[in-house]
Amino acid sequence: MTKEISESQSEKLTEILRYININSSYYKRVFAEKGIDIETIKKVEDLTKIPFTTKDDLALYNDDFLCVPKSKISDFVTTSGTLSDPVAFYLTDKDVERLATNEAEAFRCANGSENDIYQLMTTIDRRFMAGLAYWMGARKMGAGMIRVGPGAPFLQWESIQRFSPTVLIAIPSFIPRLIDYALENNIDFKSSSVKSILCIGEPIRNPDFSYNELGKRITSQWGVKLYSTYASTEMGAAFTECQEGKGGHLNPDLLILEVVDEEGDIVDEGELGEVVVTTLGVEGMPLLRYKTGDLCNVYYEPCICGRNTTRLGPVVGRKQQMIKFKGTTIFPPALFDVLDTVPEIDLYQVVVSKNEFGNDEISILLTMNLETPLFKEKLHSLFKSRLRVTPLLKFITAQELNHRIFKQEKRKPEKLIYI
């Protein structure tokens, strides 16, 4: 990161600290309890004087983080609630405009322009911040957008054929289903207008930036360019890949990034750590040193594309999602990667539970048509060779599995559940 970026971030940090010190009940209390004088925090490196903010803090004192009267809120959203109850987030007009700025810059980073037409294959309602951000970003950049929503392969292809979008915005695990539908219905998808896919919510790369099994599965069938993006409701911003595919770029005008080890110290180039963000320019619910729980490798050196911003590799896992199974530490993406190598598997759900001794158990739910001795042996062998352990396989009807994964009240497919 350049000296100019660092100086600009330090100025923005001073502004947000003074704003928070006046308007945030939560942080005023923290500053008083810890004896923190914000005027001694002059640059980004001084942030270590402030304690981390955790997900538990946000859940427990939710509205105490709010810095404006609710009469000034223009958009009410919630987090996805993957591991706990959803947490409320409040956006002012200024915050919504900040979202638009972030996404327009993210689209440009992924080689987008005002000449593109984006097809949005995720929800824009259900209190989902990202859907709104994508629409606002395309609008700000001057590009067009087709708001199709999730699922519905027929409508997706009908929209592609009718409107000729150049970019899809989608959860990548849906793309194989889209390809299968095209093959089954004689749709010449390889000659479509689609040139690239902005992949959200799931990694498509390994930590070394090669495609993971899902990424390989898509690109082996369809010659489109895949761009990965990483974001969360709490940060209200995104890390998006450029054409080089070497990690998601930080937008330094919107976030201060720290990647820390177990002791809270900054990790070195290329090392794995927990993503910690301080939001800049947020009016409704700014956050200081917020621990996302996401584990990524970080890269400080300039990118081949010429940008000097810090980059994050794909999310390896979430600290809260770490599974200790038969003596082996596993993160869910490793399980997904194995399952995505098997072409016969269209749908699956990973279920993590505790046995009577309090130890983690893993079950994989699959469709009944796969329940043969040969297939079970194949999958057991694959898990054994890749992860050294074999989860329990359970087979249910395709209708029941679809119902479990694509719940109407959920914004994303539930590939992973904890019970």
C-alpha positions as CSV (number, residue, x, y, z in Angstrom):
1,M,0.0,0.0,0.0
2,T,1.4,3.4,-1.0
3,K,2.2,6.3,1.3
4,E,-0.6,8.3,-0.3
5,I,-3.2,5.6,0.5
6,S,-1.9,5.3,4.1
7,E,-2.1,9.1,4.6
8,S,-5.6,9.2,3.1
9,Q,-6.8,6.3,5.4
10,S,-5.3,8.0,8.4
11,E,-7.3,11.2,7.7
12,K,-10.5,9.2,7.2
13,L,-9.8,7.3,10.4
14,T,-9.5,10.6,12.4
15,E,-12.9,11.7,10.9
16,I,-14.7,8.5,11.8
17,L,-13.3,8.3,15.3
18,R,-14.5,11.8,16.1
19,Y,-17.9,11.0,14.6
20,I,-18.2,7.8,16.6
21,N,-17.0,9.4,19.8
22,I,-20.0,11.8,19.6
23,N,-22.7,9.5,18.2
24,S,-22.0,5.8,19.1
25,S,-23.3,4.7,22.5
26,Y,-21.4,1.5,22.3
27,Y,-18.0,2.9,21.4
28,K,-18.3,5.8,23.8
29,R,-18.8,3.2,26.5
30,V,-15.7,1.2,25.3
31,F,-13.5,4.4,25.1
32,A,-14.5,5.4,28.7
33,E,-14.0,1.9,30.1
34,K,-10.6,1.4,28.5
35,G,-9.4,5.0,29.0
36,I,-8.9,5.5,25.3
37,D,-8.2,9.1,24.1
38,I,-9.1,9.1,20.4
39,E,-6.9,12.1,19.8
40,T,-3.9,9.9,20.4
41,I,-4.9,7.8,17.4
42,K,-3.3,9.7,14.5
43,K,-2.6,7.0,12.0
44,V,-3.8,3.5,11.0
45,E,-1.0,1.8,13.0
46,D,-2.5,3.4,16.2
47,L,-5.7,1.4,15.8
48,T,-4.2,-1.3,18.1
49,K,-5.0,1.0,21.0
50,I,-8.7,0.1,20.4
51,P,-10.0,-3.4,21.3
52,F,-11.5,-5.7,18.7
53,T,-15.2,-5.6,18.1
54,T,-16.7,-9.1,17.8
55,K,-19.8,-10.7,16.4
56,D,-21.0,-11.3,19.9
57,D,-20.6,-7.6,20.7
58,L,-22.7,-6.7,17.7
59,A,-25.4,-9.2,18.5
60,L,-25.6,-8.3,22.2
61,Y,-25.5,-4.5,21.8
62,N,-27.0,-4.2,18.3
63,D,-28.8,-0.9,18.5
64,D,-26.0,0.7,20.6
65,F,-23.9,0.8,17.5
66,L,-26.4,3.0,15.7
67,C,-25.1,6.6,15.3
68,V,-28.2,8.3,14.0
69,P,-32.0,8.4,14.9
70,K,-34.0,5.7,13.2
71,S,-35.9,8.4,11.4
72,K,-32.7,8.9,9.3
73,I,-32.6,5.3,8.2
74,S,-33.5,4.6,4.6
75,D,-32.7,0.9,4.3
76,F,-33.1,-1.8,7.0
77,V,-31.2,-5.0,6.5
78,T,-29.9,-8.0,8.4
79,T,-26.9,-10.2,8.2
80,S,-27.4,-13.7,6.8
81,G,-27.4,-15.4,10.2
82,T,-25.3,-18.4,9.0
83,L,-24.3,-19.5,12.5
84,S,-26.6,-17.4,14.7
85,D,-29.6,-15.1,14.6
86,P,-29.4,-12.4,12.0
87,V,-28.1,-9.0,13.3
88,A,-29.8,-5.8,12.2
89,F,-27.9,-3.2,10.1
90,Y,-29.2,0.3,9.4
91,L,-28.2,2.4,6.3
92,T,-28.7,6.1,5.8
93,D,-29.0,7.7,2.3
94,K,-25.2,8.3,2.6
95,D,-24.5,4.7,3.4
96,V,-26.6,3.5,0.4
97,E,-24.6,5.8,-1.8
98,R,-21.4,4.4,-0.3
99,L,-22.7,0.9,-1.3
100,A,-23.2,2.1,-4.9
101,T,-19.7,3.6,-5.0
102,N,-18.2,0.4,-3.7
103,E,-20.0,-1.9,-6.2
104,A,-19.3,0.4,-9.2
105,E,-15.6,0.2,-8.3
106,A,-15.8,-3.5,-7.8
107,F,-17.4,-4.0,-11.2
108,R,-14.6,-1.9,-12.8
109,C,-12.0,-3.9,-11.0
110,A,-13.6,-7.0,-12.6
111,N,-13.2,-5.4,-16.0
112,G,-16.7,-4.1,-16.1
113,S,-17.8,-0.9,-17.8
114,E,-20.9,1.1,-18.7
115,N,-21.2,-1.0,-21.9
116,D,-22.0,-4.1,-19.9
117,I,-25.4,-5.6,-19.1
118,Y,-25.4,-7.5,-15.8
119,Q,-27.9,-10.3,-15.0
120,L,-28.6,-10.4,-11.2
121,M,-29.1,-14.0,-10.2
122,T,-29.5,-13.3,-6.5
123,T,-32.3,-11.8,-4.4
124,I,-32.6,-8.0,-4.1
125,D,-35.2,-8.2,-1.3
126,R,-35.4,-10.3,1.9
127,R,-33.3,-7.6,3.8
128,F,-30.3,-8.6,1.6
129,M,-27.8,-5.8,1.3
130,A,-25.8,-7.3,-1.5
131,G,-28.6,-7.4,-4.0
132,L,-29.3,-3.7,-3.5
133,A,-25.6,-3.0,-3.8
134,Y,-25.3,-4.7,-7.2
135,W,-28.2,-2.8,-8.6
136,M,-27.0,0.5,-7.2
137,G,-23.5,-0.1,-8.5
138,A,-24.5,-0.9,-12.0
139,R,-26.7,2.2,-12.0
140,K,-23.9,4.4,-10.8
141,M,-21.5,3.0,-13.4
142,G,-24.0,3.5,-16.1
143,A,-24.5,-0.2,-16.9
144,G,-27.7,-2.1,-17.4
145,M,-29.1,-4.8,-15.1
146,I,-31.6,-7.6,-15.5
147,R,-33.1,-8.4,-12.1
148,V,-34.0,-12.1,-12.4
149,G,-33.3,-13.3,-8.9
150,P,-32.1,-16.8,-7.7
151,G,-32.9,-20.2,-9.2
152,A,-35.3,-20.6,-12.1
153,P,-33.0,-21.9,-14.9
154,F,-35.7,-21.5,-17.6
155,L,-36.1,-17.8,-16.7
156,Q,-32.4,-17.3,-16.5
157,W,-31.8,-18.6,-20.0
158,E,-34.9,-16.9,-21.4
159,S,-33.5,-13.6,-20.0
160,I,-30.0,-14.3,-21.5
161,Q,-31.6,-15.0,-24.9
162,R,-33.9,-12.0,-24.7
163,F,-31.6,-9.3,-23.3
164,S,-28.0,-10.5,-24.1
165,P,-26.3,-9.8,-20.7
166,T,-22.5,-9.8,-20.8
167,V,-22.0,-10.6,-17.0
168,L,-23.8,-12.9,-14.6
169,I,-23.8,-12.2,-10.9
170,A,-24.4,-15.5,-9.2
171,I,-23.6,-18.0,-6.4
172,P,-21.2,-20.2,-8.4
173,S,-22.6,-23.5,-7.2
174,F,-25.8,-22.6,-9.2
175,I,-23.8,-22.4,-12.5
176,P,-23.5,-26.2,-13.0
177,R,-27.3,-26.5,-12.7
178,L,-27.6,-23.7,-15.3
179,I,-25.3,-25.5,-17.6
180,D,-27.1,-28.9,-17.1
181,Y,-30.4,-27.2,-17.9
182,A,-28.9,-25.8,-21.1
183,L,-27.6,-29.2,-22.2
184,E,-30.9,-30.9,-21.4
185,N,-32.8,-28.3,-23.5
186,N,-30.5,-27.9,-26.4
187,I,-29.5,-24.3,-25.5
188,D,-26.2,-23.3,-27.2
189,F,-24.8,-21.7,-24.0
190,K,-21.3,-21.5,-25.4
191,S,-22.4,-19.1,-28.0
192,S,-24.4,-16.9,-25.6
193,S,-23.7,-13.2,-24.9
194,V,-22.2,-14.1,-21.5
195,K,-18.5,-13.3,-21.2
196,S,-17.9,-13.4,-17.4
197,I,-19.5,-14.4,-14.1
198,L,-19.0,-12.4,-10.9
199,C,-19.1,-15.2,-8.3
200,I,-20.5,-14.3,-4.8
201,G,-20.8,-16.1,-1.5
202,E,-18.6,-19.1,-2.3
203,P,-14.9,-19.5,-3.2
204,I,-13.9,-20.6,-6.7
205,R,-10.2,-20.7,-6.0
206,N,-7.7,-22.5,-3.8
207,P,-5.3,-20.5,-1.6
208,D,-2.7,-20.7,-4.4
209,F,-5.3,-19.0,-6.8
210,S,-5.8,-22.0,-9.0
211,Y,-9.4,-22.9,-9.5
212,N,-10.9,-25.2,-6.9
213,E,-13.1,-28.1,-8.0
214,L,-16.2,-25.9,-8.5
215,G,-14.2,-23.4,-10.5
216,K,-12.8,-26.2,-12.6
217,R,-16.2,-27.7,-13.1
218,I,-17.6,-24.4,-14.5
219,T,-14.6,-23.4,-16.7
220,S,-14.2,-26.9,-18.1
221,Q,-17.7,-26.7,-19.6
222,W,-18.1,-23.0,-20.3
223,G,-15.4,-20.7,-21.6
224,V,-16.3,-17.7,-19.4
225,K,-14.1,-15.6,-17.2
226,L,-14.8,-16.1,-13.5
227,Y,-14.2,-13.3,-11.0
228,S,-14.4,-13.9,-7.3
229,T,-15.7,-11.4,-4.8
230,Y,-15.7,-11.4,-1.0
231,A,-17.9,-9.2,1.1
232,S,-20.2,-9.0,4.2
233,T,-23.1,-6.9,5.4
234,E,-20.9,-5.7,8.3
235,M,-18.2,-4.2,6.1
236,G,-20.6,-2.8,3.5
237,A,-17.8,-3.2,0.9
238,A,-16.2,-5.9,-1.2
239,F,-12.9,-7.3,-2.1
240,T,-13.0,-8.1,-5.8
241,E,-10.6,-9.8,-8.2
242,C,-9.1,-8.1,-11.2
243,Q,-8.4,-9.9,-14.5
244,E,-5.2,-11.5,-13.0
245,G,-7.2,-13.6,-10.5
246,K,-4.7,-13.1,-7.7
247,G,-6.9,-12.1,-4.8
248,G,-9.7,-9.6,-4.1
249,H,-8.6,-6.0,-4.0
250,L,-9.2,-3.8,-1.0
251,N,-11.0,-0.5,-1.6
252,P,-8.9,1.7,0.8
253,D,-11.4,4.6,0.6
254,L,-14.0,2.4,2.3
255,L,-12.2,0.0,4.6
256,I,-9.1,-0.3,6.8
257,L,-8.0,-3.9,6.7
258,E,-6.0,-5.9,9.3
259,V,-5.3,-9.6,8.9
260,V,-4.4,-11.0,12.4
261,D,-3.1,-14.2,14.0
262,E,-4.5,-15.8,17.2
263,E,-2.7,-13.2,19.3
264,G,-4.1,-10.3,17.3
265,D,-0.8,-9.5,15.6
266,I,-0.7,-8.5,11.9
267,V,0.4,-11.5,9.7
268,D,3.1,-11.3,7.1
269,E,2.9,-11.4,3.3
270,G,1.0,-14.5,2.1
271,E,0.2,-15.8,5.6
272,L,-3.3,-16.9,6.8
273,G,-5.1,-14.8,9.4
274,E,-8.5,-13.5,10.5
275,V,-10.0,-10.6,8.5
276,V,-10.5,-7.5,10.6
277,V,-12.1,-4.4,9.2
278,T,-12.7,-0.8,10.2
279,T,-15.4,0.9,8.1
280,L,-14.7,4.3,6.6
281,G,-17.4,6.8,5.6
282,V,-20.2,4.9,7.3
283,E,-22.9,7.1,8.9
284,G,-25.4,4.6,10.3
285,M,-23.4,1.8,12.0
286,P,-19.6,2.3,11.7
287,L,-17.5,-0.4,13.1
288,L,-13.9,-0.3,14.5
289,R,-11.6,-3.3,14.3
290,Y,-14.5,-5.7,13.6
291,K,-13.4,-9.4,13.6
292,T,-15.3,-11.1,10.7
293,G,-14.3,-14.6,11.7
294,D,-13.2,-15.3,8.1
295,L,-9.7,-16.7,7.5
296,C,-7.8,-15.6,4.4
297,N,-4.3,-15.3,3.2
298,V,-3.2,-11.7,2.7
299,Y,-1.0,-10.1,0.0
300,Y,0.5,-6.6,0.5
301,E,2.8,-6.5,-2.5
302,P,1.5,-4.7,-5.7
303,C,-0.6,-6.8,-8.1
304,I,0.5,-7.6,-11.6
305,C,-2.5,-5.5,-12.8
306,G,-0.7,-2.4,-11.5
307,R,-2.9,-1.7,-8.4
308,N,-1.1,-1.1,-5.1
309,T,-4.0,-2.2,-2.8
310,T,-3.8,-5.0,-0.4
311,R,-5.4,-8.3,-1.6
312,L,-7.2,-11.2,0.1
313,G,-7.1,-14.8,-1.0
314,P,-10.2,-16.9,-1.0
315,V,-11.9,-17.6,2.4
316,V,-10.3,-20.8,3.7
317,G,-12.9,-21.1,6.4
318,R,-14.6,-19.3,9.3
319,K,-13.2,-19.7,12.8
320,Q,-16.7,-20.6,14.1
321,Q,-17.1,-23.2,11.4
322,M,-13.9,-25.2,12.2
323,I,-14.8,-28.9,12.5
324,K,-12.8,-31.3,14.6
325,F,-13.7,-34.7,13.1
326,K,-12.0,-37.9,14.1
327,G,-8.9,-36.0,15.1
328,T,-8.7,-34.0,11.9
329,T,-9.4,-30.2,11.6
330,I,-11.7,-29.5,8.6
331,F,-13.3,-26.4,7.3
332,P,-16.5,-26.7,5.2
333,P,-14.9,-25.5,1.9
334,A,-12.7,-28.6,2.0
335,L,-15.8,-30.9,2.1
336,F,-17.5,-28.9,-0.7
337,D,-14.3,-29.2,-2.8
338,V,-14.4,-33.0,-2.6
339,L,-18.2,-33.2,-3.4
340,D,-17.7,-30.8,-6.4
341,T,-15.3,-33.2,-8.0
342,V,-18.0,-35.8,-8.5
343,P,-20.0,-35.2,-11.7
344,E,-22.9,-37.4,-10.5
345,I,-23.6,-35.1,-7.6
346,D,-26.0,-32.2,-8.4
347,L,-27.2,-31.5,-4.9
348,Y,-25.8,-32.0,-1.5
349,Q,-26.0,-30.7,2.0
350,V,-23.4,-31.0,4.8
351,V,-24.8,-31.5,8.2
352,V,-22.6,-31.0,11.3
353,S,-23.8,-32.2,14.6
354,K,-22.5,-33.3,18.0
355,N,-22.6,-36.9,19.3
356,E,-23.3,-38.0,22.9
357,F,-19.7,-37.3,23.8
358,G,-19.7,-33.7,22.4
359,N,-17.6,-34.6,19.4
360,D,-18.3,-33.3,15.9
361,E,-20.0,-35.6,13.4
362,I,-20.4,-34.9,9.7
363,S,-23.2,-36.3,7.5
364,I,-23.5,-35.7,3.8
365,L,-27.1,-35.7,2.4
366,L,-27.4,-36.8,-1.2
367,T,-30.2,-37.8,-3.6
368,M,-31.5,-41.4,-3.4
369,N,-30.6,-42.2,-7.0
370,L,-27.0,-42.3,-6.0
371,E,-27.4,-44.9,-3.3
372,T,-25.5,-47.8,-4.8
373,P,-22.6,-49.8,-3.2
374,L,-20.3,-48.7,-6.0
375,F,-21.0,-45.0,-5.6
376,K,-20.7,-45.1,-1.8
377,E,-17.4,-46.9,-2.1
378,K,-16.2,-44.3,-4.6
379,L,-17.1,-41.4,-2.4
380,H,-15.7,-43.0,0.8
381,S,-12.4,-43.5,-1.1
382,L,-12.4,-40.0,-2.4
383,F,-12.9,-38.5,1.1
384,K,-10.3,-40.8,2.6
385,S,-7.7,-39.9,0.0
386,R,-8.4,-36.1,0.1
387,L,-9.2,-35.5,3.8
388,R,-8.1,-38.7,5.5
389,V,-11.6,-39.2,7.0
390,T,-15.0,-40.4,5.7
391,P,-18.2,-38.7,6.8
392,L,-21.5,-40.5,7.0
393,L,-23.5,-40.6,3.8
394,K,-27.3,-40.3,3.9
395,F,-29.7,-40.5,1.0
396,I,-33.1,-38.8,0.7
397,T,-35.4,-37.8,-2.1
398,A,-34.4,-35.1,-4.5
399,Q,-37.6,-33.2,-3.5
400,E,-36.7,-33.3,0.2
401,L,-33.1,-32.3,-0.5
402,N,-34.2,-29.4,-2.7
403,H,-36.6,-28.3,0.1
404,R,-33.8,-28.4,2.7
405,I,-31.3,-26.5,0.6
406,F,-33.4,-23.9,-1.1
407,K,-35.6,-22.7,1.7
408,Q,-38.0,-19.8,0.8
409,E,-37.1,-17.9,4.0
410,K,-33.4,-18.1,3.3
411,R,-31.4,-15.7,0.9
412,K,-28.8,-18.3,0.0
413,P,-28.7,-22.1,-0.6
414,E,-28.1,-23.9,2.7
415,K,-25.2,-26.2,1.7
416,L,-24.1,-26.4,5.3
417,I,-26.2,-26.6,8.5
418,Y,-25.3,-27.1,12.2
419,I,-27.7,-29.0,14.4
